[in-house]
Amino acid sequence: MSVTRLSGTRGATGPTGITGPTGPTGVGATGATGPTGSAGATGATGPTGLTGSTGATGPTGSGGGFTQSYLGYNTAGGTTENIAAGSGKFIFKKVTVASDGLLSAIGMYVKGSAANIQGMFPLLLEDAAGSPGKMIAHNLPGQSGGISIFNCQLSTVARWVEVPLSVWLPAGDYWLGMGVWNNITVHKDGSGSDQTKAPGDSSWFDSYTSSMTTTTDKYSMRGLLLS
């Protein structure tokens, strides 16, 4: 059996409903701040380390040079003594070397005659309980036919004349010596105790020390010491 479907007319669309108002925004309360945590305890200080040993001192650098000083009587004396032509003498002065050094020369304050060739010959003696002892250095002249070879001709102008004598001296006492020959004038002062020897020629023998003459003179004689 068939059914016939009837077509009806659609009703009109109803009006749009009114939108309701927006509800208020909810505000939550802020939570309380938690308490601050306490600081942790400071750790114990560790023990101090051991001090290392001091390194060895390095060697002293080279250089520095020498200091020059004078031994003896470094003064031009006010009195003179002439050593006659054809004669001579050795003059000795005791000195003390305070510290090791190089004796580079021995000098005397002298003048010549301008007429003769003079001789000046340095030597050094050891000290023997306060008296001149054995010779330990010299710059004595050679001889030709038994005659000493003199070495200078000085004018009549007085001056210091140094003669080389290079020897290293440990600290101690010594006797500076100078042989002066043939019309040469030496300077000196008094209040001294220098010793002399006047042999027949310019040779020196250790045995001469047993017959030295002790004077009251202080001859103008000096040693140049480098230390």
C-alpha positions as CSV (number, residue, x, y, z in Angstrom):
1,M,0.0,0.0,0.0
2,S,1.4,3.3,-0.9
3,V,1.4,6.4,1.3
4,T,1.3,9.8,-0.1
5,R,3.5,12.3,1.9
6,L,2.1,15.7,2.3
7,S,4.3,18.7,2.0
8,G,3.8,21.4,4.7
9,T,5.2,24.9,4.8
10,R,8.2,25.5,7.2
11,G,7.5,27.8,10.0
12,A,9.4,31.0,10.4
13,T,12.8,31.1,12.3
14,G,12.5,32.3,15.9
15,P,14.5,35.4,17.1
16,T,18.1,35.1,18.4
17,G,18.4,35.0,22.1
18,I,20.1,37.9,24.0
19,T,23.6,37.1,25.2
20,G,23.9,37.2,29.0
21,P,26.5,39.6,30.7
22,T,30.2,38.4,31.3
23,G,30.8,37.3,34.9
24,P,33.5,39.1,37.0
25,T,37.1,37.9,36.8
26,G,38.0,36.0,39.9
27,V,41.1,37.3,41.9
28,G,43.0,34.7,43.9
29,A,44.9,35.7,47.1
30,T,48.7,35.7,46.9
31,G,50.3,33.0,49.0
32,A,52.5,33.9,51.9
33,T,56.3,34.1,51.3
34,G,58.1,31.1,52.7
35,P,60.9,31.7,55.4
36,T,64.5,32.3,54.2
37,G,66.7,29.3,54.6
38,S,69.7,29.5,57.0
39,A,73.3,29.8,55.6
40,G,75.4,26.7,55.6
41,A,78.3,26.5,58.0
42,T,81.8,27.7,56.7
43,G,84.1,24.8,56.1
44,A,87.3,24.5,58.2
45,T,90.5,26.1,56.8
46,G,93.0,23.7,55.5
47,P,96.6,23.5,57.0
48,T,99.3,25.9,55.7
49,G,101.7,24.3,53.2
50,L,105.4,23.9,54.1
51,T,107.8,26.6,53.0
52,G,110.2,25.5,50.3
53,S,114.0,25.6,50.9
54,T,116.0,28.7,49.8
55,G,117.8,28.2,46.6
56,A,121.6,28.4,46.5
57,T,123.3,31.8,46.0
58,G,124.6,32.2,42.5
59,P,128.3,33.0,41.9
60,T,129.5,36.6,42.2
61,G,129.7,38.4,38.9
62,S,133.1,39.5,37.6
63,G,134.3,43.1,37.5
64,G,134.5,45.7,40.2
65,G,138.2,46.5,39.7
66,F,141.0,47.3,42.3
67,T,141.3,49.9,44.9
68,Q,144.7,51.6,45.2
69,S,146.2,52.5,48.6
70,Y,149.6,53.5,49.8
71,L,151.8,51.7,52.3
72,G,154.6,53.4,54.2
73,Y,155.2,57.2,54.4
74,N,153.4,58.9,51.5
75,T,154.7,62.4,52.4
76,A,157.5,64.5,50.8
77,G,159.8,64.9,53.8
78,G,161.3,68.3,54.7
79,T,164.9,67.1,55.2
80,T,167.2,65.8,52.5
81,E,170.1,63.3,52.4
82,N,172.4,63.1,49.5
83,I,173.9,59.7,48.5
84,A,177.3,60.7,47.1
85,A,178.6,59.8,43.6
86,G,180.0,56.3,43.5
87,S,178.2,55.1,46.7
88,G,174.8,53.9,47.7
89,K,172.6,52.4,50.4
90,F,169.6,50.3,50.9
91,I,166.7,51.8,52.9
92,F,164.0,49.7,54.5
93,K,160.6,50.6,56.0
94,K,158.3,48.3,57.9
95,V,154.7,48.3,56.8
96,T,151.5,46.3,57.6
97,V,149.3,45.0,54.9
98,A,145.8,44.9,56.4
99,S,144.2,42.7,53.7
100,D,145.5,40.7,50.8
101,G,146.6,42.7,47.8
102,L,149.1,43.3,44.9
103,L,152.2,45.3,45.6
104,S,152.7,46.9,42.2
105,A,155.6,49.3,42.9
106,I,157.8,50.9,45.5
107,G,158.5,54.6,45.2
108,M,160.6,57.3,46.9
109,Y,160.6,61.1,46.9
110,V,163.9,62.0,45.3
111,K,165.9,64.3,43.0
112,G,169.0,63.8,40.9
113,S,172.1,65.8,40.1
114,A,171.7,66.0,36.3
115,A,175.4,65.0,36.2
116,N,175.3,61.3,37.0
117,I,173.2,58.3,36.1
118,Q,171.4,57.2,39.3
119,G,170.2,53.9,40.4
120,M,166.9,53.0,42.2
121,F,166.3,49.3,42.9
122,P,163.2,48.1,44.9
123,L,163.2,44.9,47.0
124,L,160.9,43.4,49.6
125,L,161.9,41.5,52.8
126,E,159.7,39.4,55.0
127,D,159.3,40.4,58.6
128,A,161.2,38.3,61.2
129,A,159.7,39.1,64.6
130,G,159.8,42.8,64.0
131,S,163.1,42.9,62.1
132,P,164.0,42.6,58.4
133,G,164.1,39.0,57.3
134,K,164.8,37.1,54.0
135,M,164.3,38.8,50.7
136,I,161.1,37.6,49.0
137,A,160.9,39.9,45.9
138,H,163.3,42.3,44.1
139,N,164.0,44.3,40.9
140,L,167.7,44.6,41.4
141,P,170.0,45.6,38.5
142,G,172.2,43.3,36.5
143,Q,175.9,43.9,36.4
144,S,178.5,44.1,33.6
145,G,182.1,43.5,34.5
146,G,181.3,43.8,38.1
147,I,179.7,47.3,37.7
148,S,176.0,47.8,38.3
149,I,173.9,48.9,35.4
150,F,172.2,52.1,36.7
151,N,168.9,53.0,35.2
152,C,168.0,56.7,35.3
153,Q,169.3,60.2,35.1
154,L,167.1,62.5,37.2
155,S,167.1,66.3,37.1
156,T,167.3,68.4,40.3
157,V,163.5,68.7,40.5
158,A,162.2,66.6,43.4
159,R,159.4,64.2,42.7
160,W,157.9,60.7,43.4
161,V,159.6,58.0,41.4
162,E,158.0,54.6,41.4
163,V,159.8,51.4,40.3
164,P,157.7,48.4,39.5
165,L,157.7,45.3,41.7
166,S,154.7,43.1,41.1
167,V,154.0,40.6,44.0
168,W,150.9,39.3,45.7
169,L,151.0,39.9,49.4
170,P,148.8,38.1,52.0
171,A,147.9,40.3,55.0
172,G,150.8,40.7,57.4
173,D,154.0,42.7,58.1
174,Y,156.7,43.3,55.5
175,W,159.7,45.6,54.9
176,L,159.7,47.8,51.8
177,G,163.2,48.4,50.5
178,M,164.9,50.7,48.0
179,G,168.5,50.7,46.9
180,V,169.5,54.3,45.9
181,W,172.9,54.9,44.2
182,N,175.2,57.5,42.7
183,N,174.5,61.2,43.5
184,I,170.8,61.0,44.3
185,T,169.1,63.0,47.0
186,V,166.3,61.4,49.1
187,H,163.8,63.1,51.3
188,K,162.8,62.2,54.9
189,D,161.5,63.4,58.2
190,G,162.5,62.6,61.8
191,S,160.7,60.5,64.5
192,G,161.1,57.3,62.5
193,S,162.8,53.9,62.9
194,D,163.7,53.0,59.3
195,Q,166.7,50.7,58.8
196,T,169.6,51.0,56.3
197,K,172.5,49.1,54.9
198,A,175.4,50.5,52.9
199,P,177.2,47.5,51.2
200,G,180.0,47.9,48.7
201,D,177.8,47.4,45.6
202,S,174.1,47.1,44.6
203,S,173.9,43.4,45.2
204,W,171.8,42.2,48.2
205,F,172.6,39.2,50.5
206,D,170.2,37.8,53.1
207,S,173.1,37.9,55.6
208,Y,173.1,41.7,55.5
209,T,170.1,41.8,57.8
210,S,172.3,40.8,60.7
211,S,174.2,44.2,60.4
212,M,171.5,46.7,59.6
213,T,171.5,50.2,61.1
214,T,168.4,51.4,62.8
215,T,167.9,55.2,62.2
216,T,165.6,57.8,63.7
217,D,164.5,58.8,60.2
218,K,161.2,58.3,58.4
219,Y,162.1,58.2,54.7
220,S,159.6,59.3,52.0
221,M,159.0,55.8,50.8
222,R,155.7,54.2,49.8
223,G,154.3,51.1,48.3
224,L,151.4,51.1,45.8
225,L,149.0,48.4,46.9
226,L,146.0,47.2,44.8
227,S,143.3,45.3,46.7
